[in-house]
Amino acid sequence: MSRILIALLLASVVALSGCAARNTLRPVESHLQKFTLPTKKDAAFDAMLATAQELGLQIDVIEKASGLLQFKNASLSYSQLDMYCLYPAIRIKDGKPYGNFSQWNQRAMRSGQGVVHGIVSLNILALEVNGETNVTMRGKWISSSARESVECQSNNVFEKEFETKTIERLKALIAAQENK
């Protein structure tokens, strides 16, 4: 009788372990991107606004005197989420992504949840120090389907792209002024 009880107990443990969660959500860490622009705050501010418009961000707050820029709820496709964010679901056994946003979108479409999309909100603070502008950027990234919404971790690609495009814009402006 005890052998049967032990066998049933082992079978129960095996069955329950098959039902255990295989993935979990990646912890989201606050991320600050800091960089310096080689110009005074007014020119840096204008260059950042132009870069934001080029990248399709919607401006929410402009406070040039204090150096504050806020962009709210810029809409992102699932393919943009794949470029700019780490997939939020990770496998418990190895910490690797469970999939990607494109795969989530395919699953959501098959199950009638609609398209997976994302939003990003950015806060930028620009402070002039010794004729240069120190910039601090903080973003909040959210991915959603009709059934769920999850905060995501930035992979820093968007922030670096913003920085690079703004610096390139300023260099072109400085070169044009020197050629006058």
Phi and psi in degrees as a GROMACS rama.xvg file:
@    title "Ramachandran Plot"
@    xaxis  label "Phi"
@    yaxis  label "Psi"
@TYPE xy
-66.6665  -30.5917  SER-2
-66.3083  -39.0715  ARG-3
-65.339  -42.636  ILE-4
-63.1331  -43.3668  LEU-5
-64.4401  -42.6712  ILE-6
-62.2482  -42.9508  ALA-7
-64.2592  -40.5737  LEU-8
-63.121  -45.5094  LEU-9
-63.4275  -41.1844  LEU-10
-63.0915  -38.5262  ALA-11
-65.6951  -42.7373  SER-12
-63.4021  -43.5584  VAL-13
-63.5296  -43.7466  VAL-14
-64.46  -42.3657  ALA-15
-69.0184  -35.5197  LEU-16
-67.8864  -28.1463  SER-17
-68.7596  -22.8942  GLY-18
-92.6625  -6.50289  CYS-19
-64.9523  152.129  ALA-20
-60.5419  136.442  ALA-21
-105.181  -12.2026  ARG-22
-140.928  165.232  ASN-23
-146.542  172.636  THR-24
-86.4017  139.243  LEU-25
-66.8399  132.832  ARG-26
-65.2274  136.465  PRO-27
-95.6737  122.783  VAL-28
-102.464  140.39  GLU-29
-64.8283  133.149  SER-30
-123.451  127.393  HIS-31
-111.915  130.938  LEU-32
-105.32  123.998  GLN-33
-120.521  137.218  LYS-34
-155.681  165.663  PHE-35
-117.914  134.314  THR-36
-103.85  134.561  LEU-37
-82.045  51.4319  PRO-38
-159.092  169.911  THR-39
-68.7066  162.484  LYS-40
-58.9776  -41.3861  LYS-41
-60.1744  -46.918  ASP-42
-67.7375  -39.7232  ALA-43
-63.423  -42.3189  ALA-44
-61.0387  -46.9442  PHE-45
-62.5646  -39.9278  ASP-46
-66.552  -39.7426  ALA-47
-66.0569  -38.535  MET-48
-62.3238  -44.276  LEU-49
-63.8008  -40.7921  ALA-50
-63.6885  -43.7886  THR-51
-59.2639  -43.0424  ALA-52
-64.9853  -40.427  GLN-53
-61.188  -36.2522  GLU-54
-85.4673  1.01617  LEU-55
80.5349  21.3468  GLY-56
-81.5395  145.4  LEU-57
-97.5109  123.597  GLN-58
-78.4763  131.175  ILE-59
-107.579  -44.2002  ASP-60
-135.801  132.07  VAL-61
-127.292  115.514  ILE-62
-128.674  82.7362  GLU-63
-59.6002  -39.6994  LYS-64
-61.3529  -40.6881  ALA-65
-89.6859  -11.6394  SER-66
83.1356  19.4442  GLY-67
-99.1779  130.321  LEU-68
-127.186  134.297  LEU-69
-129.898  135.867  GLN-70
-121.089  126.67  PHE-71
-115.832  141.103  LYS-72
49.1667  42.2177  ASN-73
-66.5186  127.062  ALA-74
-78.2751  136.576  SER-75
-126.244  141.789  LEU-76
-81.7142  167.794  SER-77
-63.2358  -31.8939  TYR-78
-70.8988  -34.097  SER-79
-67.4206  -38.791  GLN-80
-59.5041  -39.8718  LEU-81
-60.4246  -34.494  ASP-82
-76.4713  -37.7293  MET-83
-105.513  -13.2449  TYR-84
-131.694  154.885  CYS-85
-82.4967  135.75  LEU-86
-61.2857  132.048  TYR-87
-72.678  -26.7417  PRO-88
-89.964  127.417  ALA-89
-124.218  153.324  ILE-90
-75.5142  136.031  ARG-91
-64.7786  -39.1195  ILE-92
-67.2344  -31.4822  LYS-93
-134.945  -1.44928  ASP-94
73.6438  8.54714  GLY-95
-86.8247  156.256  LYS-96
-58.2829  140.074  PRO-97
-72.989  -21.9391  TYR-98
-178.103  -144.916  GLY-99
-145.576  176.425  ASN-100
-68.0543  -32.9719  PHE-101
-63.9651  -42.1114  SER-102
-66.3732  -40.4385  GLN-103
-59.9849  -42.7354  TRP-104
-60.6734  -43.0329  ASN-105
-61.3694  -44.361  GLN-106
-63.9317  -42.1572  ARG-107
-64.648  -40.4773  ALA-108
-66.1187  -42.1253  MET-109
-63.959  -33.6822  ARG-110
-93.4568  6.30297  SER-111
80.8237  17.2527  GLY-112
-87.8934  -4.18048  GLN-113
83.0979  -171.786  GLY-114
-76.3803  140.915  VAL-115
-81.3213  133.934  VAL-116
-142.089  173.611  HIS-117
-140.539  165.3  GLY-118
-133.738  151.131  ILE-119
-131.954  137.825  VAL-120
-119.744  128.002  SER-121
-119.958  139.011  LEU-122
-118.264  127.014  ASN-123
-124.688  132.155  ILE-124
-121.072  124.518  LEU-125
-115.663  124.219  ALA-126
-126.479  130.255  LEU-127
-83.4346  130.86  GLU-128
-138.228  116.513  VAL-129
53.0485  44.2443  ASN-130
80.4413  -0.522019  GLY-131
-115.602  169.1  GLU-132
-120.934  118.982  THR-133
-87.2057  127.428  ASN-134
-116.625  133.51  VAL-135
-121.735  126.427  THR-136
-123.343  131.041  MET-137
-127.109  132.809  ARG-138
-122.043  153.245  GLY-139
-126.236  123.928  LYS-140
-115.737  129.386  TRP-141
-127.085  133.467  ILE-142
-114.441  144.136  SER-143
-147.573  151.098  SER-144
-122.879  -176.029  SER-145
-65.636  -22.6631  ALA-146
-100.84  -25.1756  ARG-147
-146.92  157.457  GLU-148
-138.746  133.047  SER-149
-137.302  134.352  VAL-150
-74.7483  140.529  GLU-151
-117.806  158.344  CYS-152
-92.9285  128.36  GLN-153
-66.4765  144.53  SER-154
-97.158  7.23994  ASN-155
75.9449  5.69811  ASN-156
-69.8853  -46.544  VAL-157
-62.5853  -45.8933  PHE-158
-61.6108  -41.4954  GLU-159
-66.2223  -38.4138  LYS-160
-62.9677  -42.7799  GLU-161
-60.4888  -47.5948  PHE-162
-60.0459  -50.0201  GLU-163
-61.3719  -46.5416  THR-164
-64.9528  -37.7592  LYS-165
-67.518  -43.1899  THR-166
-63.7197  -43.9764  ILE-167
-60.2191  -41.4897  GLU-168
-62.0729  -43.9398  ARG-169
-66.3536  -40.6246  LEU-170
-62.4584  -40.6122  LYS-171
-65.5659  -39.1794  ALA-172
-65.931  -44.1791  LEU-173
-64.043  -42.8111  ILE-174
-63.3056  -39.3654  ALA-175
-65.8427  -38.4698  ALA-176
-68.7329  -36.4365  GLN-177
-70.64  -27.1385  GLU-178
-83.1692  -4.03338  ASN-179
